């Protein structure tokens, strides 16, 4: 079974659904005013959503012109989607409803140095277990979204990198997991997925950038409510902006990349150069786990651990200033499980650097915020990609309403 379709279609229906998710009850006229769409276009989009069973009419409200306005509301229980976010060192899965609420969540074994032939069956089994725990069958969900690192080919559902092993490069991840689960599968860049997840979880403006740090560092961008992906869906590789031209050689070929200086793997490697710190904190061989141990120690006031986190936060702050200067955004959101224990420290350091060094700081404020659910927001976004791909399909009007 192929992954859901591409993102090249006009996302009118998806845009309307996003607005309905943000608001409790709203009329067609208010939706048209908020989106700039014509009434005819809005009526058509709403009709499709009603036909799918995603939206229903919910009474009327008084109008200044005397004619009551028919109100619309989201049917949050109309469908479910599964989202999985993974990299070499961690994996998490969620089941999400139409409103973006997490119905179930669970950690999964990380891929490590294993190949996809070993990892995907494990993912499939964990997804089945998660659905069962939520009282759902595979037929109850629209599909699975996979959020992971790049570069990747979204259309082919494959990674274009030999990380963590050569077996992953070009492997048909989406098709492979789809065959194992019987569900459509789509892949998405983890940082972009986290931006989409922020929208689904509510409270996000239509324009913001997201800095993502897990096993690696990346960035996502939401413009006018839509994710920016670049020419090949591999844009905004913040981790490969150089912050030290004489720094360590990165796997990408550049020197002093922020990922090679500030990333979890780099900081864990620095920590292992301090035998006392290794012994005192009980560091092992998992870089992300070691980073989080160092972060927790830093949060508790350990001087050596705090010094390492300070190196990371400063380098990431320099890269973030470049990101803001390029994009002229007014909001930066931090997400990714590397921020789980030490997020407030990074937020403070990045805010201080942004306030000090962003070129447009005298024109407008730039706020740095921490995602409410840093560890699961990308998985939520991956789940919502499944829904967005469905809504952006030209055949949407011909699709039957999902089982509920």
N, C-alpha and C positions, 0 to 999 in steps of 0.2 A: 504494500500500500504506500502510495506516495505521500510526502509531507504536504501540508496545506500550501496553498498558492503563494505567490510572491506579494511584495508590498508595493507594486507599481500602480495599483488601481486607486481611484479616488476614494478616500476613506470616509465618505459622508456618513454612512450608517454608524461606523465606529465612533466618529466624532459625536454624533447625537447620543449614543449610548454612554459615552464618557460624561457628557453633561447630565444625563439622567442619573448617573451614579453619584455625581456631586450634590445633586439637589433632591429634596424629598419628593415634592410634587411640583410639576411645572406644566404650563400650557404650550401648545405648538407655537403660538405667537412669541412667547418668551424664548423658546428654543431658537426660532428663526432670528430674533434680535440678537441673541448671544453668539450665534455662529456666523451671521451675515448671509445665511442661505435664504433663498426665496421661499415663499410659503409653499409653492408647488413642490420644490425639492424637499422641504422639510416634511410635508405631508407624505410624500413617497417613502422617505426614510422611516418615518414613524410606522407607516403601514407594514413595511417589511419587518420591523421589530415586533409589531403586534402579531403578524403572521407566524413568526418564529416562536411566539410565546414568551418573549423576553420582556415585553412592556404591556401594560394594561391601562385602561381608562380608570380613573379613580375620583369620580365626582366632578363637580364644577366649582368655579369661583366667580365672584362678582366682577364685572368689568365696568370701566368708567363709561363705556358707551351703552351700557344697559344689557348687552347680550352676554350671558354667562360664558365663561371660558371653560372648556373641557380640560381637565387636568390628567396628566400621565404620570405613572410611577413605574419603577423598575420591579420586576418579579425576581428577587434575588435568588430564589430557589429553583429558577427555571432550568439551570444547567450547572455542571461542574467541569472543571478542568484540572489537570495535574501539571505541576511545574517541578522541574528538577534543576538544581544548580550544582555544578561540580567542577572541580579542577583536580590537579594531581593529588592534593592533600586533604580534600574534604568533599562531601556530597550531602545534600539535603533535599528532601522532597516535600511538597505541600499539595493539598487538594483545596481548590479555591472555588467559591461560588460566583455568581454573576456580579454581585456587588463588590467583589474583591476581598471578601472575608475569608480567612483561613479556616477551613472545615476540619482539616487534619494535617499534621506535620510529623516528620520523622527524619532522623539522621540515617545515612546509609554509609556502608564501607567506602572509603576513598579508593580511587583507582590505583594510586601508588605507581609502581613501575610495571603494572600488568597491562596486557593488551586488551583491546575492545572485545575480543572473543570471550575473554574471561569476565569482563566488567559488565557488559550489557545484560547477560542473563541474570546477574545479581541485581541490576537495576530493575529489571522486569519483575523479579520475585518480590523486591521491596515495594514496588508500586502496587502489586496485587495485595500485599499484606496491608499497605496503608489504606487502600480502598476498602478492604474488608473491615478494618478497624473503624471506618467511617460509615459502615453499613451500606456501601455502594458496590455495584458490580461494574466491570469495564464498560458495559453498555450504557451506564448512567453518565458517562463523561464524554466530552467532545474530543479529547485527545490529550497529548502530552507535549509540553514545551521543554526543551533542553537549553539551559543557559550555561554557556561555558566560554572559554578563552578563544582567541583567534590567532592568526587569521582563519577564516572559515568561509565556506561556500553555502549560503543559506538555501539557495535553490536546490543544490545537490544534497543538502543535509550532511555535510562532511567538513572535517577540519583540514586545513591546508598547512599543517605543521607537524613535524615528527616528534611532538611533545605529548606525553612523557617518553614515548618510544616510537620508533619508526612505523610500527604497525598502525598507529592512529592516523597517519597522514593519508588522506584520501579515503579512509574507511567510511562506508555509508552508514553513519550513525543513525540518522533518522529512519532509513529503510530497515536497518537491522533491529532497532528497538520496536518499530512498528510490527515487524514480522513476529517478534516474541510476545507482544501484548495484544495484537489485533486492533490497535488504535492508531489514528493518524499522529505523526510526530513532526514537530517543527523545531529548528534550532535557532538560537539567537545569541548574540554577544552578551556576556554577563553584565557588563556595565550598562548597555542599552536596555537590557531586561530590567535592571534595577531601576532605571528611570521610569519605565513603563509601570513597574510595580509601585513606585511612589505615587503615580497618578491613580492607580487602582485602589490604593489604601486611603486615598483622600487627602485633601488639604494642600495639594501641590498646585502652584501656578502653572500657566501654560508655557512658560519659558524658564528653564533652569538647566544647569549642568550638574552632573553627578560624578563624584570621584569615588571609584570602587577599588577596595583593597582586600584581596583574599590571598590566594597563592601568588597572585601577581597584581599589578596595578593597571587600571584602565579608566576610561571616562566615557560618559554618555551625555547626550544632549537632547533635550526636548524643546522643539520650536513650535510655537502656536499649537501646542497640544500634541504634536506628532514627533516621533523619534527621528533624529537625523542619523543616517547610516553611512553616508559617503557613497562613492561610485560602486564599491563592491561590498558594502555593509561591513567594512573594516576600518571605519574612521575613528578618530579621537583616541589613538593609542598613547595615552598620557604617560604610560610606563616607559615609553621609548623616546621621551624628550630628554635631551642631555642636560644635566645640571652641573656637570664637571667634565670639561673637555679632556682633562688628563686623568680621568677616573678609570675604574676597572672596565675591561672589555665586556660588553653585554653579548648575550647569545645572538642578538639581532645583527651584530657587527659594529654597532656604534660604541662610543666610549662614554662612561659616566651617565648612563640612562638612569632615570629616577628609580626604575625597578631594581637596577643593580646596586643602587646606593641606599634606597629607602624601603624597598620591599621586604616582606616578611622573611623571605629566604635569605636575603642579604643580611638582615639584622640577626637572624638566627646564626648565620655563619660567623658574624662578628662576636656574638656571645660565646661561641665555642672556642674562640681564641683566648678566652679568660678562664683558665682551669678552676679558679676559685668560684667563679659565677656558675660554671657547669656543675660543680660539686654541690654548691649551696642550693641551687634551684632544681637540681636533679634533671638537667636537660638530657634529652635522648637523641633519637635520630630522625624525628619528624619535624621539619622546619617550621611548619605552621603552628604545630602544638608548642614547639619551643618558643616561637615568637610570642604566642599568647601567654606562656608562662613568664617570659621576660616582661611583657606588658603588665600582667597582674602584679608582678614584683615592683615595677615602676609605680603603679598606682598605689602601692602600699608604702612607698617612700624609699625603696632600695636605691642607693646612689648610683651604683654601677649600671643597673637596669635602666634607671632614669636617663643616664647619659646616652645609652644606645637609642632609646625612644626619641630623645631630643634630636639626634642625628637624623633619624628617619623623618620626624615631623618637620624639621627645617627644610630638608630637601624636597619633601612633598609640597610644602608651602611655596617654595620657589617655583615649582612646576605649576602649581595652581594659579599663581599670579600670571604666568604666561598664558594659561588657559583663559582666564578672565580677560586679559588684554586682547586676546585674539577674538573672543566671542562676544564681549561686552554684555555679559549676563549679570543679573542682579542677585542671583541666588546660587549657592553651591551646596549640594547635599552630599554627605559622606555616608557610604554604605559598604557592606562587605564584612565577613566575619572576623577579619583582622582587627576591626574597630570594636569588637564586642566588649573587651575589657578596658580599653584605653581610649575610646572614642572622644570623650570630653577633652582630653589633653590635646589630641590632634585638632579638634575643632577650635580650641583656644589659640593654638599656635598659628593655624591657618588664618583665623580671623585677624589676628594681630598683624600678620604679614600682608594680608589683603588690604587692611586699613592703612598700612604704611607705604605700600609699593604699587598698588594698582593704578594705572595711568588715569583712569576715569574716576578716581575716588572723590574728587572735588565736584563731580557732576552728579553722581548718584551713589547710593549706599550699595554695598555688596555684602549679603548676609551668608555666613557659613553655618550650616545646620547639620545635625546628626539624624539620620533616618531612625524612626521609632523602632524598627525591627531590622537591624543591620544584617543579621545572619540569614533572614528568609526573604528579604524584599526582592532579590533577583529571581528567586524561585517563583514568587508571586507573579512577577513580570513575565516570566517564561510561560506560566499558565495563561496569562492574559493574551500573549501573542497568539496562542491557538485560537482564541475567540476573535481577535482582531483579524487574523487571516481569513477566518470564516466570513466575517462581516464585510471584508473588502473584496470578496469573491464576486465576479460578475454573475454567477449562477445563484446568488443568495435568494432571489425571489422564487426560485424553483425548488429550494431545499425544504423538506418537511420539518415541522417543528420537532426539536429534540425530545427524547423521552424524559418525563419528569414524574 
